[in-house]
Amino acid sequence: MNSLIRAFTAAGLAVCFLICAGCATSGAVPGSRSAEEAQQDIQDMHSALLKAYNGKDASGIAALYTDDAVLMPPNLATVKSKIAVEDFMRQMLVPPMSGMLLNYTETNVCGDNAYSYGYYTELGANGVTMDRGKFVEILRNDGGWKISRDIWNSDMIAPTANTAPAAGTTSAPAAATH
């Protein structure tokens, strides 16, 4: 069952990438803002997201998600809706987490839809890396650019019953080096 779900998720993301890749070469959809303006708006939204993360502002983070947002964190259940995203973030933004580094590698715009991918580093006390990995966001211009779907996974080895957690084993800033 899990492999079937992964196949459908991978297929959905592949379709999104293909659609957006086609639009990226042909420019913005007629009647919409230019691709360059959309790129700047998305960059501004990502800056606000990082500011909210580092300010431990769960409601500020949730404000950057669509009402029907879907968050797919690693090793946890899917989080559905902006309200649920805020609750999830409130639980995530507690010590030992002290901040986040984000490196957006690519953003492609297709009319009122876009995707971004990149790398993250979650920081703990004294800038110690608690987690690092990669993410994909599907964005929608819904009265401003917002995150509609968000999935990430760690590059660090998941702890098992026989191993200690890997958190705090490396120094920051890993996100900037990907």
Disulfide bonds with the S-S distance in Angstrom:
Cys23-Cys110 1.97
